Amino acid sequence: MRPRWFVLSVPLLLAACGGGNGSGGPAASNVLAPAPDYNGHPTIDNIPCESVERVTYHVHAHLAIFANAQAKVIPQGIGIAPPRQTQNSTEGPFVVGGACFYWLHAHTPDGVIHIESAVPMDFRLGQYFDVWQQPLSANQVGPATGAVTVYLNGQRADGDPRQIQLAAHNVIQLDVGQDVPPQGFTFPQGL
Protein backbone atom coordinates (compact mmCIF):
# COMPACT_ATOMS: atom_id res chain seq x y z
CA MET A 1 0.00 0.00 0.00
CA ARG A 2 1.31 3.44 -0.93
CA PRO A 3 2.00 5.66 2.11
CA ARG A 4 -0.22 8.74 2.37
CA TRP A 5 2.76 11.12 2.09
CA PHE A 6 3.65 9.77 -1.38
CA VAL A 7 0.55 11.28 -2.96
CA LEU A 8 1.33 14.66 -1.37
CA SER A 9 5.04 14.96 -2.13
CA VAL A 10 5.70 13.65 -5.65
CA PRO A 11 3.59 16.24 -7.51
CA LEU A 12 5.64 18.97 -5.85
CA LEU A 13 8.87 17.31 -6.95
CA LEU A 14 7.72 16.94 -10.55
CA ALA A 15 6.70 20.57 -10.68
CA ALA A 16 10.05 21.65 -9.20
CA CYS A 17 12.03 19.47 -11.61
CA GLY A 18 10.29 20.56 -14.79
CA GLY A 19 7.50 17.99 -15.00
CA GLY A 20 7.36 14.42 -16.05
CA ASN A 21 8.33 12.53 -19.17
CA GLY A 22 4.76 11.69 -20.16
CA SER A 23 4.83 8.34 -18.38
CA GLY A 24 4.25 9.60 -14.86
CA GLY A 25 7.95 9.76 -13.93
CA PRO A 26 10.73 12.34 -14.11
CA ALA A 27 12.40 13.07 -17.42
CA ALA A 28 15.42 10.80 -17.90
CA SER A 29 17.70 13.79 -18.61
CA ASN A 30 16.95 15.18 -15.13
CA VAL A 31 17.99 11.97 -13.33
CA LEU A 32 21.48 12.36 -11.86
CA ALA A 33 22.36 8.64 -12.02
CA PRO A 34 20.18 5.50 -12.07
CA ALA A 35 19.69 3.13 -9.16
CA PRO A 36 22.14 0.20 -9.40
CA ASP A 37 21.31 -3.49 -9.87
CA TYR A 38 23.08 -4.75 -6.70
CA ASN A 39 24.21 -8.00 -8.30
CA GLY A 40 24.75 -10.53 -5.53
CA HIS A 41 23.32 -8.13 -2.92
CA PRO A 42 26.68 -7.30 -1.33
CA THR A 43 26.97 -5.73 2.11
CA ILE A 44 27.98 -2.08 1.57
CA ASP A 45 29.66 -0.09 4.38
CA ASN A 46 28.45 -2.74 6.86
CA ILE A 47 24.88 -2.23 5.61
CA PRO A 48 23.24 -5.50 4.55
CA CYS A 49 20.54 -5.96 1.95
CA GLU A 50 17.75 -7.75 3.80
CA SER A 51 14.60 -9.45 2.51
CA VAL A 52 12.34 -7.22 4.62
CA GLU A 53 12.42 -3.56 5.59
CA ARG A 54 13.63 -3.03 9.15
CA VAL A 55 11.62 -0.42 10.99
CA THR A 56 12.93 -0.64 14.55
CA TYR A 57 14.85 2.55 13.73
CA HIS A 58 12.90 4.44 11.04
CA VAL A 59 13.58 8.09 10.19
CA HIS A 60 13.73 10.15 7.01
CA ALA A 61 16.10 12.76 5.60
CA HIS A 62 15.83 14.73 2.37
CA LEU A 63 18.47 15.21 -0.33
CA ALA A 64 18.36 17.76 -3.16
CA ILE A 65 21.07 18.06 -5.79
CA PHE A 66 21.68 20.93 -8.21
CA ALA A 67 24.27 20.66 -11.00
CA ASN A 68 25.08 24.03 -12.57
CA ALA A 69 21.87 25.42 -11.02
CA GLN A 70 19.71 22.69 -12.58
CA ALA A 71 17.67 20.51 -10.20
CA LYS A 72 18.54 16.84 -10.57
CA VAL A 73 16.21 13.96 -9.79
CA ILE A 74 17.44 11.35 -7.36
CA PRO A 75 15.89 8.14 -8.68
CA GLN A 76 13.56 5.79 -6.88
CA GLY A 77 14.96 2.36 -6.13
CA ILE A 78 18.30 3.36 -4.62
CA GLY A 79 19.01 0.69 -2.00
CA ILE A 80 16.31 -1.65 -3.30
CA ALA A 81 17.58 -4.60 -5.35
CA PRO A 82 15.81 -5.73 -8.53
CA PRO A 83 13.43 -7.05 -9.44
CA ARG A 84 11.80 -3.89 -8.13
CA GLN A 85 8.03 -3.81 -7.93
CA THR A 86 6.77 -0.33 -8.73
CA GLN A 87 3.29 1.10 -8.51
CA ASN A 88 2.63 3.84 -11.05
CA SER A 89 0.12 6.60 -10.69
CA THR A 90 -0.41 10.10 -12.00
CA GLU A 91 1.87 11.27 -9.14
CA GLY A 92 4.78 9.10 -10.32
CA PRO A 93 6.46 5.79 -9.49
CA PHE A 94 6.71 4.26 -6.00
CA VAL A 95 8.91 1.20 -5.40
CA VAL A 96 6.91 -1.10 -3.12
CA GLY A 97 9.18 -4.14 -3.21
CA GLY A 98 12.36 -5.74 -4.41
CA ALA A 99 14.69 -8.68 -3.83
CA CYS A 100 16.07 -6.95 -0.72
CA PHE A 101 16.32 -3.59 1.00
CA TYR A 102 19.42 -1.82 2.26
CA TRP A 103 18.95 0.14 5.48
CA LEU A 104 19.33 3.31 3.40
CA HIS A 105 16.96 3.44 0.44
CA ALA A 106 14.55 5.52 -1.66
CA HIS A 107 11.04 4.47 -2.67
CA THR A 108 10.32 7.62 -4.70
CA PRO A 109 12.17 10.13 -6.90
CA ASP A 110 11.52 13.03 -4.49
CA GLY A 111 14.82 12.96 -2.58
CA VAL A 112 13.40 11.39 0.59
CA ILE A 113 15.92 8.95 2.08
CA HIS A 114 14.46 6.18 4.21
CA ILE A 115 16.75 5.22 7.07
CA GLU A 116 15.42 1.89 8.34
CA SER A 117 17.57 -0.41 10.43
CA ALA A 118 17.29 -3.06 13.11
CA VAL A 119 18.92 -0.75 15.68
CA PRO A 120 19.51 3.03 15.92
CA MET A 121 22.75 3.90 14.16
CA ASP A 122 24.64 6.99 13.06
CA PHE A 123 24.33 6.95 9.26
CA ARG A 124 26.17 9.40 6.97
CA LEU A 125 25.48 10.80 3.50
CA GLY A 126 28.62 9.07 2.20
CA GLN A 127 27.08 5.70 3.06
CA TYR A 128 23.96 6.56 1.06
CA PHE A 129 26.14 7.45 -1.94
CA ASP A 130 28.06 4.19 -1.48
CA VAL A 131 24.75 2.27 -1.53
CA TRP A 132 23.84 4.33 -4.63
CA GLN A 133 27.29 3.39 -6.03
CA GLN A 134 28.04 7.02 -6.88
CA PRO A 135 31.01 9.17 -5.88
CA LEU A 136 30.65 12.01 -3.37
CA SER A 137 33.41 14.46 -2.52
CA ALA A 138 34.15 18.18 -2.30
CA ASN A 139 34.47 18.18 -6.11
CA GLN A 140 32.01 15.54 -7.31
CA VAL A 141 28.42 14.43 -6.77
CA GLY A 142 27.64 11.36 -8.85
CA PRO A 143 28.71 12.13 -12.43
CA ALA A 144 28.56 15.93 -11.85
CA THR A 145 31.93 17.57 -11.21
CA GLY A 146 32.88 20.98 -9.87
CA ALA A 147 33.09 22.71 -6.51
CA VAL A 148 30.42 21.33 -4.17
CA THR A 149 28.53 23.65 -1.81
CA VAL A 150 26.66 21.91 1.00
CA TYR A 151 23.61 23.15 2.89
CA LEU A 152 22.27 21.36 5.95
CA ASN A 153 18.87 22.50 7.21
CA GLY A 154 19.21 25.77 5.29
CA GLN A 155 22.67 26.64 6.62
CA ARG A 156 25.92 26.37 4.71
CA ALA A 157 27.97 23.43 6.01
CA ASP A 158 31.74 23.17 5.71
CA GLY A 159 33.77 19.99 5.65
CA ASP A 160 33.48 16.64 3.93
CA PRO A 161 29.97 16.15 2.45
CA ARG A 162 30.34 12.41 3.06
CA GLN A 163 30.20 13.10 6.82
CA ILE A 164 26.78 14.83 6.80
CA GLN A 165 24.57 12.94 9.24
CA LEU A 166 21.37 11.31 8.01
CA ALA A 167 19.33 12.27 11.06
CA ALA A 168 15.56 12.60 11.33
CA HIS A 169 14.29 15.38 9.05
CA ASN A 170 17.72 16.64 8.06
CA VAL A 171 17.37 18.61 4.82
CA ILE A 172 20.54 18.33 2.72
CA GLN A 173 21.27 20.27 -0.46
CA LEU A 174 24.33 19.72 -2.64
CA ASP A 175 25.17 22.34 -5.28
CA VAL A 176 27.74 21.36 -7.90
CA GLY A 177 29.28 24.29 -9.76
CA GLN A 178 26.92 27.23 -9.34
CA ASP A 179 25.68 27.90 -5.80
CA VAL A 180 21.88 27.79 -5.46
CA PRO A 181 20.26 29.35 -2.37
CA PRO A 182 18.83 26.70 -0.02
CA GLN A 183 15.49 25.50 -1.37
CA GLY A 184 14.18 23.88 1.79
CA PHE A 185 11.81 20.94 2.04
CA THR A 186 8.73 20.33 4.13
CA PHE A 187 8.23 16.74 5.15
CA PRO A 188 4.66 15.63 4.62
CA GLN A 189 2.62 14.95 7.74
CA GLY A 190 3.32 11.49 9.10
CA LEU A 191 6.79 11.21 7.57
Buried (B, 14 or more C-beta within 10 A) or exposed (E): EEBEBBBBBBBBBBEBBBEBBEEBBBBEEBBBBEBBEBEEBEEBBEBBBBEEBBEEBBBBBBBBBBBEEBBBBBBBBBBBBBEBEBBEEEBBBBBBBBBBBBBBBBBBBBBBBBBBBEEEBEBBBBBBBBBBBBBBEBEBBBEBBBEBBBBBBEEEBEEBBBEBEBBEEBBBBBBBBEBBEBBEBEBBEEB
